[in-house]
Amino acid sequence: MKLTAKTLYGLESVLAAELPELGAAETEILNRAVTFTGSLETMYRVNYCSRTALSVLMPVGEFMISSAGDLYREALKIGWHEFMNEDDTFSVVPVVKSKLFRHSGYPGLVLKDAIADYFRHRSGRRPSVDPLDPVMIINLHISSSRVTVSLDSTGEPLFKRGYRAFQGPAPLNEILAAGIIRLSGWNGSAPLLDPMCGSGTIPIEAGLIACKIPPGKFRKKYAFAGWKNYDPELFDRIKREAEGKIVKPDTVIMAGDVSAKAIAWCRINAGNAGLSGLVKTEVADFTNSASGFSNGFIFINPPYGKRIAARDSENIYGMIGTVLKNKYYGNRAWVLAPDRASLGKIGLRAEKKLKLFNGAIECILGAYDLYEGSGKKRDR
Ligand SMILES: C[S@@+](CC[C@H](N)C(=O)[O-])C[C@H]1O[C@@H](n2cnc3c(N)ncnc32)[C@H](O)[C@@H]1O
């Protein structure tokens, strides 16, 4: 069957590289999504094991329309009884970019009516709408006159891993953290440092990668478990197989932060992810770093410019550049900044720059090769 995995902007190619490892075939990159083919088993495994997918959708109807009436008639042709019963609750999530509708809420109502009428015609009873905790989440995507109706097999997005008890004011999305680590090529063999770790998203996602812990291990719920065709034995087997691959790596993962509160949160979150022994935490000001970390990967998500005064932001990015140049040569660094101007204040030449999104916030990732004796900082 055809499936669609959604992701964050900028991580499409990372997701497309990850999906075949989980059994997906015929991957095709779209904007913030990758389509692929696979079985029910693949759908369960992507939900449980993907580090960079937000959700997995199963298209159940694709058609062209020129009016709301067409949408209603085409939606009635979908075999809804194959996926749900009259007793199941449902909700419709519309994503509409079409001149046919002025408000995206309206086609959502049309689809709800079609589903209710489909069941009423069959049995005289209809499923109820529950916008808060429905059994079936139905995604309605309309682009111009092209409609895709899909079932959301995930429910709460997959960045809700289940290990996070605490977060600071600007936590990194778990999927973005995992995506950046995969983009960097870190595979667990080199040492890794996050000197501004906050609640620990980067070191924790790195720990999960290094230990091959499936990111779904701590999640309690997937929407597909409420579907009529749910196969609990198959899902149990997938979980057992994935958890059977967990290893104890010979890896160094270091997490520092100037805030003792952030380090306390990071420790609790890492403990919840089963990584207390692996993620070494320390209250430390990056400004006062000692030399000695080498041949490693450094990931920095500094305080966001929008939340701190412009002068502080000038100081912090300048400080990061100076400390990286003087204390961390011989390493590779990745810095996630809110914009190019902030990244520019680092004063080192970025070898690569990538536009990404942290949830809804646009940001830019700079990659730096820190050579010994690279001399004067170079502006760009
Ligand atoms: C945007 S937050 C990091 C969020 C983190 N990635 C997460 O997922 O929770 C930036 C962090 O940098 C820390 N920080 C700011 N200045 C620092 C410094 N000079 N040395 C170390 N940490 C610093 C802050 O305490 C804050 O926790």
The ligand as a MOL file (V3000), in Angstrom:
LIG
                    3D

  0  0  0     0  0            999 V3000
M  V30 BEGIN CTAB
M  V30 COUNTS 27 29 0 0 0
M  V30 BEGIN ATOM
M  V30 1 C 17.7430 27.3170 23.4050 0
M  V30 2 S 18.2870 26.6580 24.9130 0 CHG=1
M  V30 3 C 18.7450 25.0150 24.4910 0
M  V30 4 C 17.5320 24.1620 24.3730 0
M  V30 5 C 17.8700 22.7040 24.2630 0
M  V30 6 N 18.4190 22.3540 22.9460 0
M  V30 7 C 16.6400 21.8750 24.5850 0
M  V30 8 O 16.2040 21.1040 23.7370 0
M  V30 9 O 16.0720 22.0090 25.6560 0 CHG=-1
M  V30 10 C 19.8220 27.4260 25.1730 0
M  V30 11 C 20.5190 26.9930 26.4320 0
M  V30 12 O 21.8120 27.6410 26.4710 0
M  V30 13 C 22.1450 27.8140 27.8120 0
M  V30 14 N 23.2670 28.8080 27.8660 0
M  V30 15 C 23.2110 30.1310 27.6090 0
M  V30 16 N 24.4380 30.6720 27.7420 0
M  V30 17 C 25.2910 29.6660 28.0660 0
M  V30 18 C 26.6910 29.5790 28.3400 0
M  V30 19 N 27.4640 30.6770 28.2950 0
M  V30 20 N 27.2190 28.3890 28.6300 0
M  V30 21 C 26.4480 27.2700 28.6940 0
M  V30 22 N 25.1090 27.2890 28.4670 0
M  V30 23 C 24.5330 28.4670 28.1630 0
M  V30 24 C 20.8640 28.2700 28.4500 0
M  V30 25 O 20.9030 28.0730 29.8690 0
M  V30 26 C 19.8320 27.4070 27.7400 0
M  V30 27 O 19.5270 26.2500 28.5010 0
M  V30 END ATOM
M  V30 BEGIN BOND
M  V30 1 1 1 2
M  V30 2 1 2 3
M  V30 3 1 2 10
M  V30 4 1 3 4
M  V30 5 1 4 5
M  V30 6 1 5 6
M  V30 7 1 5 7
M  V30 8 2 7 8
M  V30 9 1 7 9
M  V30 10 1 10 11
M  V30 11 1 11 12
M  V30 12 1 11 26
M  V30 13 1 12 13
M  V30 14 1 13 14
M  V30 15 1 13 24
M  V30 16 1 14 15
M  V30 17 1 14 23
M  V30 18 2 15 16
M  V30 19 1 16 17
M  V30 20 1 17 18
M  V30 21 2 17 23
M  V30 22 1 18 19
M  V30 23 2 18 20
M  V30 24 1 20 21
M  V30 25 2 21 22
M  V30 26 1 22 23
M  V30 27 1 24 25
M  V30 28 1 24 26
M  V30 29 1 26 27
M  V30 END BOND
M  V30 END CTAB
M  END
